[in-house]
Each structure stands twice: as structure tokens, then as C-alpha cells.
Amino acid sequence: MKDRYIRLMEMALSAYSDEMISDYIERVREMGNTEHGFPRLTANIGILIAHGIRCDLKPRFAEMMELCCRSFIGEFRKAANEFSVREIVLCLKEIEDAEAFDKETVKGWRKLLSEIKPEECYNVVVGGEDDDATNFAIFGAVSELARYSLGLGGDLDFVDRQLSCQFKWLDENMMYCDNKAEYCHQPMLYELLSRGLFALLLHLGYNGKYKEAIDDCLRKSAHLTLNMQSVSGEIPYGGRSAQFIHNEGWLLALLEYEANRCMAENDLALAAKYKRAAKLALDNTEYWLSRAPIRHVKNRFPTESGYGCESYAYFDKYMITAASNLFAAYLISNDSVPLGEEDDGRETLAFALSPRFHKVFLKCGEYFAELDTNADPKHDASGLGRVHKKGAPPAICISSPCPAAPKFKVDLASPTPLAICPCVKSERGWMLGSSPEANHALASLSADGGVAAATISSTLENGVTALTRHTVSEGGVMVEATSDGEVGIALPVFCFDGESRPRLYSNGRSLHVYYGGWVCKYKTNGKFTRTSLIGTSRCGHYRAYIAEGRASVRVEIRIERER
């Protein structure tokens, strides 16, 4: 699999033409290094050169490496060097091991990197255990440990100090909470990458004051890392920076780390299971990188539109981040760990995260569902926000919900918050459970008899209540809502990915969505009604259909290959 990591890194780099790289170099020469996209691009090119790939870029890489190394010392702008020093140092190690450049050139780079002064180089410098710094501090710790491991200086006391305040951010499941986010709106990517950095620290040989605390965190959270992965190989949706191609990189780092640990502890069956999960995440990454032209976010909108991206998540920085994160997993990956057998489909799971993350996961056979009971309205919507079928295009049913006030760029004004959720009819129309005003609580959770189930109690506008039971089995997903009077289930139906429009068919009781050689089939015991409401998720546009009934209504969801 290590060769596959390198191949996918090459695919990520292919998104940058020679002209784009040259223009990037000129911008940095004129303006200085203002963000960490340029060092990431530099490191990726250098790593590929070390592996005998893109050697045509050696002269440009030498320029870029010099610019990066000098940007860390002397007169420079602090540009998230916490991220960049690690990338450049570990790239240098690959170059040295491969003897890809002459010794004098490498010696010059080593000299510059040895002159880094942590307190001056990094944006976040921790004062002690009471500091409020979050994962920026871990990035800085990894960068300093990388320098130390390559004999470039590195302050081990600084590493310990950076880590000293990190463990108070762990919840009862040892998942990492970002105090920069609202208390109960934790971004899933930053949770995974923070623990991924812990894994990278131990892989690089960290043996300091907090080694046992890091090991304890990784051991106790490992099962969640595995079980939260969808059958499509993706990390959970939720929060900022979601649905980018780089997301699975830190999941891969954690899976590879646990595969190695289990192998070392002679638990070969579990090691193989983690390794199989890593392959699934790699498959997902390759699925997106193989689509032409390459996008850095998981949709087909033109790159220049910025659709689905936060202001900081622009192409130059986030496209190459896919390669950067893959390389972290590559370093940890061990090809001697056996690859487990394909999932036999008999595993049935139902579990919930802590209130900080408010997620519920259901899995059975080839189906996977993710619910959110308290979604951040800037990024998500409450309700059933993900239904994946193994092998099917992730967005065909729903892969991430449509928020009320998207913090990322969309192309529609005042989009409707949408997830698969209960709704109740009032004099003013349908009250949606995906509205930010609605409140939800997990009422029951079970996994037995080949069925994973979760029941959600919802309070909508004006105190109206609804109860929704979600079940996942080998046959598909079923949602049943009950309430007084006219009750419905809102269905966000995929209608535009930025490039193409799925074919839709409906006869009132059945609703079919045809996309990418697959069909998502909805069936109700009530009646489907098409609405004018449109939601915008990072994946594209979804039109709301309502399955209507009286007192109760049911919707069955199956995803199949198109015949």
C-alpha cells in the first residue's frame, strides 16, 4: 500500500500545471510566504522527486525549498509555520535517504532549518498547562520533534510544553474537542487530525512527559476511529473543512497506526481489520482524485466558483493538502501488516458520541447512517444527514446535510436547512425538524437481530413533538415518523452536483434518483409531494420532497446498481 500512497500523491500534484507552479513561486518571491499551501506543495514535489517521480521539477523544487527554509528564520511573516516546518523537514529526510540532491545543496537546507527558533517561528507558543491553545500547539510539537529526529536541533522541552495543555480538550471517549469552536459544535475533521498528530508524534519517536497520556488517548478512541468510518470510506460529516478530498488522510494515519499497534501486540485479526479500513479510505480518496478535472472538494462545481469552500479553503492550499495528509499516513504505514478480508456484512452497530459531538451512527450490511441531534446551522442540519451504500456514489442519497446559514460558499440565496427528518404540518405549512429552532434528543438505541436502530424525540416550532425511528438493515434504511395530525418525512433529493443533474422519477408512492450508474429508491406508505424548497450542501443541491401521512408515515430507502 505504500506505493499506492505515493501514486495518489502524484495524482494530487497533477492538479497543478507547470504554469501554476511557476506563478506560485513568483507570488511567494514578491510577497513572501503568506500561508502553508506553498510549503505543502514544495514538500510534495520533493517527496515525489525522492521517489523518482516528477524529476523534471528538480530546478523549481530547489528554488521552492530555499524560499521555504528561509521563510522560517530572520525577517519573515508568521504563516502557520507549525504546519510547514514538519512538512519541509520530513521532505528533506526523503531527499537525503534517496540522495536526490548533491550534498552541498542539502547541507545548505539543513543549516537553515537548524537555525529555527521555536518561540519566534511559530504562531502559537504555549505558556503552560493553563494555556487555551488547541491543535496548533500539537502541530508545533510535531514540527520540533521532526527537527530533533533529523538532527536539526529541535527543542524537546518546547515539545512537552506545547503538549502540556492538550489533554483537557479530550472528552469521555478520548475524542479531541476544539475550544475555538462553540462548545457543542465540534468539527469532525479537526477531532481526527488532532489524534492523528498524536499518532505521528509517537511514530516519530516521542518519548517525553506525555507519552503515556497520548498512548491512552489513542488506545481508548481506536474503536471509534474504526466504527465512525462510513462504508464509502469517509470520515463523519460535521463542522468546518468537511467534504474535502484531504479529509481521509488523517483517518488513514490513525488506522495505519492502530494496524501497526495490533500487529506488534500479536492481534493479527484486528490489525488486518484496521488495514482493510485503511484500504477503504484510500479507495475513497482515489475515487475523488480520479475524476477529471480534479476538484479539491467533493462536488463537481468549477474550482473557481469556490462552491462548498470556506474562505480559507481555496484550491492552492487545500488541493495539495490531500497529498500532505496522505504522506503522514504513508510514513506510519507498514506493508507487512496483512490486509483483512472484505466485511462479510454481518456486523451490526449502533452507537452515539458524547454531547460535545451529538452524533449517532448506525451500520448493518452495506448500509451506513449518520445522524446529528444538535447540528451547527453554519455547517450542517439536524436529522439523518448521511446514508451511504457500499460502492455507490456517496451523494446519491445524502452525504452531508444542507445548513440554514452556510459558512461555506454556495450559489443560492437563503437556502433551506435540509436533512432526512420529521416534519409536521401547521397552518403556515410544514415545520421541518432540520430547522435550527427544532430540538432533538436520542430516545433509544439498539443493535440486534441484524437491525441497527435509533429513535429520536423532536420538538419542533410551537412545542409540537414528533418521534422518529431510524433502522438500518441489510435491506436498506427505514425512517418512520409519528406525531399528532398531518406528519411527514422531509427528504433532501439530490438534484445537482455542480456539473450534472441526476434523473428523477416519481409516481407519488415511489421516488427514484439515478446517478453515476446507481439508483436510490425511496418508497412510502404515504404520498410524496415535491416542494419548492432547495438546500445547498457541500455536495450540491437537494430539493425537498415530503412523504406525507396522518399520525404516522414511513419511508424505505434502497440504493442499487442501475440495470
N, C-alpha and C positions, 0 to 999 in steps of 0.2 A: 504493500500500500504506500510505502514511502515514495516510490516512483510516481504514483498517482498524484500525490500532493504536489510534487514538482510540476507535473503536467498541467494541473489545474492552475497553479500559479502562473505558468506560461500563458494559459488561456486568459487569465485576468489581465496580464500585461498587454495582450493583443488588442485590448480596447484602446490603447494609447498609440497613435501613429507616431512615426519619427518626427513629423512636424509638430505634433502636440508636445512631445518631449522637449524638442528644441525651444519651443515657445515658453515652456515651463522653466527651463534653465534661464532663459533671458529675463523672465519676470523676477526670478529669485536674485539674479545678478543686479538688477536695477533696484528692487525694493527690499531685498533681504528675505530671509525665510520667515514667512508670517504664519505658517501653520504646519501641521505634521504630515500633510499629504506628500510633500516633496521628499522628505527623508524616507517615507514608506516606499515611494516609487524608486528612489535610489537603492534602498536595501533590496527590493525585489529584483531589480535588474542585476545587482551584484551577485545575489544568490544564484540566479539563473546562469550567469556567466561562469560561476564556480562549478556549475553542473554541465558546462559545455554547451549552454543554450544562449542564444542572442549575443554571441561574441562580437557581432557587428557593432554592438553598442559600447564596447570597451572604452573608446576615447571619450564618449559622452559620460559614461559612468564615472571615469576618473575625475572629470570636471565636477560632477554632481557630488561625489564623495568628498572632494576638497571643500566645496561650499558647505556641506552639512557639518563636517568636522570643525570648520572654522566658526560656524554659527553657534556652537556650544560654548565658546570661550571669547574673552575680550569684549569688544563692543558689539552687542547683538540684542535683538528683540527676543524676549522670552516667548517662545511659540510652542507651548506644550512639549517641552524637551523631555518631560517624563516619559512620553511615548517614544520619542525619536532616538534617544541615546541607546536604549536597548536594541532597537532595530538595526542601527548602524554598527554597533559593537558585534552583534551576532552575525550580521552580514560579513564583517571583517573576518570573523573566525572561519566562515565557509571559504572565503577567498584564500586565507592563509593555508587551510587544510588542502585546498586544491592547487595551491601555488599558481593562482591565476594571474597574478601581477608580480613584477620584479620586487626584490626585497627592499630596495631603496624607497620605492613608492609606498609600500606597505609600512615601512619604518616611519615615514612622514605622517601617515594617518594615525599610527599608534601614538606618536608623540603628541599630536593634537588632542586625541581622546584621553591621553594621560593627564592633560592639563586642566581637565574639567574640575570645577569646584562646585560641589553639590548645592551649597547654600546660595550660590549665585546663578547656577544653571537652571534650577527647577522652579516652577511657579509655586508649588506647594511644598513648604518645609515645615514639618511637624515640630511643635514645641514640646510635646509630652502626651501622656495618656488622656488628658482632658481636652486635647485639641479636637475640633469638629471636622477635620479633614476626612474625606472619604476616599474613593478608589484612586484618585490622582496620586495619593501618597503611596499606594501599592505599586503603581506604575513606576514611580521614582525609586522605590526599593528594588524592583526588578532591574531597572537600569543600572543602579550602583552595583548590585550583585553580579550583573553581566560584566561590568568593567573589571571587577575583582577577579572573576573566574578566568578572564583572559589576560590577567597580569597588567591591567591598565590603571592601576590604582584602585579606586573604589573604597568607600568608607563603610565598613561593616557596622560600626556604631550608628551611622546615619541610617542604614538599612533597618536596624532594630527600632530606632526612634520613629521612622516612618510607619512601622507596623504597630507601634505601641497603642494607638488609638483605634485600631480597626475592628477589634473583636466585639466591641459594644454595639456594632451595627448588625450583628447576626441575630436572627430570630430563633424561635424554639426549634426550628428544623435545620438550623445552621445555614439558612439562606441569607444572602447579603442584602441589607437594606440601605438605600441611598438617602442620607438625610437632606440632600439637596432637593429631593422630591417631596411632595406632600406625604404626610405620614402613611396614608393608606393607598397611595397611588404609586406603587413601586414599579419601575421599568424592568421587564424580564431580562432584556439583553444585559443590562449593567449588573444584575444579580449574577448571571452566569459568567460574565467576563471577570468579575472580581474574584470568584472562586477559581476561575481558570488561571488568573495571575498567581494565586496561592499555589496551584499545581505546578506552574512554571518555576516559581521560586524553589520549591523542593526539588524539582528536576535539575535545576542549575546548581544544586548542592547546598542550599541554605541550611545552616546548622546552628542558627542563633537562638536567642532567648525565646522566640515564639514558635519554634519548630513544632512542638507538641500541640499547641493550640491550632496551628494550621492543619496538622495531620488529623486532629479530632474533627475539625470542621469538614474536611473532605470525606472522611470515613462516614460521618453521620448523615451527610447530604447526598452521598453517592447514589442511593436508590432513587431519590427524586430526580437527579440528573437523567437517569435512565428512563424512568417512567413518564416524565413530562414530555419526552420526545414524541412527536406525532408519528403515525405510521407512514407519513410522507418524508420523515427525516428531519422535520423542522423543530426549532426551539418554540416554546409557547409564544403566542402573541401577547402584547401588552406593553403600553408605555412608549416612551420616545425611542427613536432609532430602530423601530421594529420593521420587519419585512424587507430588510436589505440582504443582498447576497452574502455579505460578510458575516451575518448573524451566526451561522452554524460553525464558524471557525472555533469559537471558544467552547461550544458544546463538544466539538471534536477533541480539543485539548483535554477536557475533563474525562471524556470517555476513554481516550488513549491512556491517560494517567491511571485510571481505575483498572483498565485491562492489564497494565504492567504490574500494578499492586497485587491483583488477584493471581497473576501468574507467579509472582515472587512468593506468594503465600500458598502456592500449590492448589488454588481453587481454579482448576482449569476450565470447568464448565462456566463459571461466572466470568472469567477472563474472556472466554470466547463470546459470551453474550455481549459484553461491552464492545468487543471488537466488531461484532456484527452490527451493533448500533452505530459505530463509527463509520462503517461502510455505507449504512443507510443515509447518514448525514452527508457523506461525500457524494453519494448518488444525487441527493437533492441539489448540492452545490453545482455539480456537473450539469444537471438538468437546466439550471438557470444560465450558467456560463455558455452552454452550447447553443442558446437561442440567439439568432443574429437579427439585427445588431445587438451586441451585448448591452444590457442595462445594469445599473448598479442597484436598482430597487426592483422588487418582484412584481412588475407590471410591464405593459408594452407601450406606455406613453413615451413620446420623444424625450430623450435625455434633456434637451434644452428647455423643456416645459417645467422641469423640477417637480412634476406631479409625484405626490407621496413622500416628499422630502422636507425635513426641517431646514431652516435657513443655513445651518452649519453642515448639512448632509449633501453637499454638492459633489458632482461627479469626480472631479480631480482628486479629491481626498478619499471619498468613500468607495470608489471603484477599486483602487489599489488596496484598500483595507481588506478586501476579500483575500488577496494574496498574503498580506501581513498576518492575518489571523490563521490562515492555513499553515503558514510557516511555524507558528507557535506550536500547532498540533503536530506538524512534521517532526520537530525536534523531540517531542515526547514519544512519538510513535515507535513501536518496536515490531518489526515484521516476524519475529519468532513467536509472537502470540497467535494461537490458532484462531481461525475465523469460525465463529459458531454457525450452526445450521440455521436455515431460514425459520422464522417464527412459525410454529405449527398451527397458530390461530386459536389455540385453546386457552390462552391466558386472558383472564377477565380481571380488570382493575377498576376500582372506584376510590378516589381519594381527594382530599381537599387540603389546600395550603393554609398557612396562618392568616389571621385577619389582615396583616400587612399586605398580603398578596391577593386574598379573596378569590382564589381560583378553584374550580372543581374540574377534575379530569375523569373521563370515562373511556374505557377501552375494552373491545371484545372483537376477536377475529381480525378482520382487515379494516375495521372502523375505529375511529378515534374522535372524541368530542371534548371540547374545552369550553367551560362556562365562566363567566365573570359576574359576581354578585354586587360589585361596587366599583364599576369601571370609571376611569379617568375620562371625563367628557371631552377633553382636549385630544385624546388619542384613541379612545375605544367607546363602546356602548355596552351596557349591562345586558346579560342574556346569554344565549348559546351563540358564541362568536366564532366557533370553528367546528366544522365537520369534515374530516379527511377520510378518504378511502385509499388504501394502499395502491400505488401505481397510477392513480387518477390525478389530473391537474389539480393542485391544491385549492384554487379559487373557484372551482366549478359549482360547489355548494356555497360555502363561505369559509374563508381562511383567517380573516380578521374583520372585526365589526366596523361599522361606519359611525364615527363620533359626531356629537352635536356641534362642536366648535373646533374643527380640526386645527391643530397646531402645525401640521404639515400642509404643504401646498396642494390645493385641489382646484378644479376648474369650474365649480358650480357655487353660486352664492346660496347661503342658508340651506345647506344640505340637511336631510332628515337623519337623526340618530337611528341606526338600524342594527338589530341582531335578531336571531330567531327567538321570539319572546311572546309572552301572553299579551293580549290587548282586550279591552272591554269597551263596549260602545256606550257613549253618553249622548246627550242632546247636541253636543258640539262636534260629535264624530268619535273616532276611535282614540282611546287613550292607550299609548304604547308603553309597554314595560321597559323599552330601551330609552325612554326619556330620562334625562338626568334627575328629574323630580321623583322618579319612582324609587322605592326601596325594596331590597331583596334579602332574603335570608335562606340559608340551607336548612331544610326541614328534615331530610333523611338522605342516607347514602348507603348503598349496598352493592355487593358483587357476589352473586351466587347463581348456580344453575345456568351458567352461560349467559347471564344478563348483568350488565353494569347499569345502575340506576341512581338518579339523584332527583329529589323533589325540592322545588324552590317555592317558597312562600313570598308573594309580591304584594306590595301596597302601592297602588297607582294614585293618580290625582283624586282629590276629594275623598281619600280614605277607602276607595274601592279596592277590594282584595281579589287575588287570583292565586290558584295553586297550579303549578306546572310540574308534571312528571316527565323526566327525560330517561329513555332507556336505550342502551346500545347492545346489540347482539350480533351474531354472525350474519343475520339477515339484513341489518341496517340500523337506522336510528328512528326512534319514535318519540314524538312530543305530544303530550296530551294536557290541555289546559281546561280548568274548571273555574266557574265564577257564577254569580247571580246574573240573570238576564242574558243579553247577547254577548258572547265571548268569542274571541278569535285568537289565532296564532299568526303573528306577523312573520312573513318570510322575505328576507332580502334575496331577490332573484338576480343572479349575475347577468348583466346586460351589456357591459363594455369593458374591455381590458386595456383600452388606450390605442388599440390597433384594429381589433376585430370585435364583432358583436355575435355572441352565441345565438344559435337558433332556438326559438321558444315555441312550445306547443302547449295549449291548454283547452280542456273541454268542460271546465267547471269542477270536476272531481279529480282530474289528473293534470299535472303540470310538469313538462319535460324541458330540460335545458341541455342542449347539445353543444359540446365544446371540446376541442382537442382530441377527437376520436372517442369521447366518452359521453354518457348521458346521465344527468342527475334527475331522478324521477321522484316527484312529490305526489302523494295520494292522500286524500282527505275523506273523512266521513261527513264532512260539511260541504261547503261550497267555496271555491277560490274566486276572489274578486281582485281585479287589477286596480291599483291606486295610481295617483299621480305623484306619489312621494318617491324621491330618489335620494339614496345615500351614497356617500363617497368614502370608500375605504382606500387603504394604500394600494390595494389590488386593482381597483377600478370602480365602476358604477354598479349599484344594485338598486333595482326597482322593488318597492314593497308590494307584495301580494298579501291579502288577508284570507286565511282559511276561517270561514265564519260558521258558527253553530249557536245553539241555545243551551245554556248551562254548562255544556262541555263540547269540546271539539278535539279531533285527533289528526295529526299529520304523520305519515310514514315517509321516510327518506331512504332511497336506494341509489347507489351510484354504480353504473355498469359500463362495460365497453360498448361502444356503438356498433350495431350489427349492420 
